[in-house]
């Protein structure tokens, strides 16, 4: 494999990693919005996606 192909592969991998990070950030934002919408949330549950309403 030539150097240009390796560089393109590395660039594609970096782009995929950036996209994964953007998706994780979007998911965190959706999580924060859900928490705001629910208001009082029991945070004692170890699963952040589990909402036990007070």
Backbone bond lengths (Angstrom), bond angles and torsions (degrees), N, CA, C in turn:
res aa  C-N    CA-C-N  psi(-1)  N-CA   C-N-CA  omega(-1)  CA-C   N-CA-C  phi
1 X - - - 1.462 - - 1.531 108.25 -
2 X 1.285 116.17 133.92 1.460 118.33 -178.35 1.534 111.41 -81.35
3 X 1.309 114.13 167.30 1.481 119.86 -176.73 1.523 112.27 -61.06
4 X 1.328 117.31 -38.49 1.473 118.92 179.99 1.522 111.19 -63.45
5 X 1.333 116.85 -40.72 1.469 119.08 178.80 1.522 110.49 -64.28
6 X 1.331 117.02 -42.19 1.464 119.51 178.13 1.524 111.00 -62.00
7 X 1.315 116.10 -41.36 1.468 119.57 179.18 1.529 110.74 -64.17
8 X 1.329 117.21 -42.12 1.470 119.75 177.11 1.514 110.44 -61.95
9 X 1.321 118.10 -41.95 1.464 121.01 178.13 1.520 111.05 -61.44
10 X 1.333 116.30 -43.50 1.470 119.07 178.63 1.519 110.72 -63.50
11 X 1.328 117.08 -41.08 1.465 120.10 179.49 1.524 110.62 -64.48
12 X 1.330 117.57 -41.71 1.463 120.17 177.50 1.522 110.36 -62.68
13 X 1.315 117.88 -41.18 1.467 120.93 179.28 1.527 110.38 -64.57
14 X 1.328 117.41 -41.09 1.476 119.85 177.19 1.524 110.18 -62.58
15 X 1.325 117.50 -41.11 1.468 120.72 179.25 1.528 110.39 -64.40
16 X 1.328 117.41 -42.01 1.467 119.75 177.70 1.526 110.32 -61.51
17 X 1.323 117.33 -41.59 1.464 120.61 179.50 1.532 110.79 -64.23
18 X 1.342 117.02 -41.33 1.473 119.45 177.53 1.525 110.38 -62.57
19 X 1.333 117.36 -40.68 1.463 120.49 179.24 1.527 110.52 -64.55
20 X 1.331 117.25 -41.30 1.470 119.69 177.55 1.523 110.50 -62.08
21 X 1.320 117.83 -41.29 1.468 121.21 179.13 1.528 110.56 -64.84
22 X 1.343 117.16 -40.85 1.469 119.33 177.57 1.526 110.10 -62.39
23 X 1.328 117.49 -41.22 1.464 120.81 179.65 1.530 110.40 -64.52
24 X 1.338 117.11 -41.19 1.466 118.99 177.48 1.530 110.53 -62.37
25 X 1.328 117.23 -40.74 1.471 120.21 179.28 1.527 110.60 -64.92
26 X 1.347 117.08 -41.08 1.472 119.43 177.06 1.525 110.07 -61.39
27 X 1.325 117.56 -41.49 1.465 120.68 179.63 1.532 110.38 -64.06
28 X 1.344 117.61 -41.49 1.470 119.75 177.45 1.521 110.66 -62.32
29 X 1.335 117.43 -40.01 1.468 120.51 178.70 1.531 110.65 -64.67
30 X 1.339 117.46 -42.94 1.466 120.20 177.24 1.522 110.11 -60.81
31 X 1.328 117.08 -40.30 1.463 121.87 178.36 1.538 110.05 -60.86
32 X 1.325 117.01 -45.88 1.472 120.04 179.15 1.530 110.62 -62.79
33 X 1.330 117.80 -39.90 1.466 120.11 178.55 1.519 110.86 -64.00
34 X 1.328 117.39 -41.92 1.467 119.91 177.84 1.525 110.50 -61.31
35 X 1.337 116.48 -42.42 1.460 119.27 179.40 1.522 110.53 -62.47
36 X 1.323 117.67 -41.62 1.467 119.94 178.25 1.529 110.48 -64.41
37 X 1.333 117.00 -40.95 1.462 120.25 -179.52 1.518 111.63 -63.98
38 X 1.330 117.22 -38.13 1.460 119.91 -177.47 1.518 112.18 -77.31
39 X 1.303 117.50 -21.82 1.463 119.58 -179.64 1.517 110.68 76.26
40 X 1.323 116.53 -113.13 1.458 120.47 -177.91 1.516 110.16 -74.98
41 X 1.312 115.42 119.81 1.464 120.67 -178.48 1.514 108.38 -127.35
42 X 1.326 116.16 133.17 1.462 120.68 176.58 1.524 107.15 -73.89
43 X 1.326 116.54 110.34 1.460 119.83 -176.80 1.521 112.35 -91.91
44 X 1.344 117.89 8.02 1.457 119.74 -179.80 1.530 112.20 -73.77
45 X 1.330 116.50 -18.90 1.459 119.42 178.91 1.517 109.07 -69.27
46 X 1.329 116.07 135.99 1.467 118.61 -177.83 1.526 112.63 -73.18
47 X 1.334 117.73 -14.81 1.458 120.57 179.39 1.515 108.82 -94.89
48 X 1.333 117.03 115.37 1.462 120.36 -176.67 1.523 112.16 -62.26
49 X 1.312 117.77 -27.26 1.462 119.57 -178.04 1.526 112.08 -83.33
50 X 1.329 117.29 -4.86 1.463 120.72 -179.67 1.522 108.78 -91.49
51 X 1.330 117.52 122.86 1.459 121.20 -179.15 1.525 109.13 -112.88
52 X 1.322 115.15 105.08 1.461 120.41 173.07 1.515 106.92 -98.41
53 X 1.324 116.21 109.20 1.460 119.51 -174.24 1.517 110.69 -73.75
54 X 1.317 114.96 140.90 1.461 121.11 178.53 1.525 108.03 -80.71
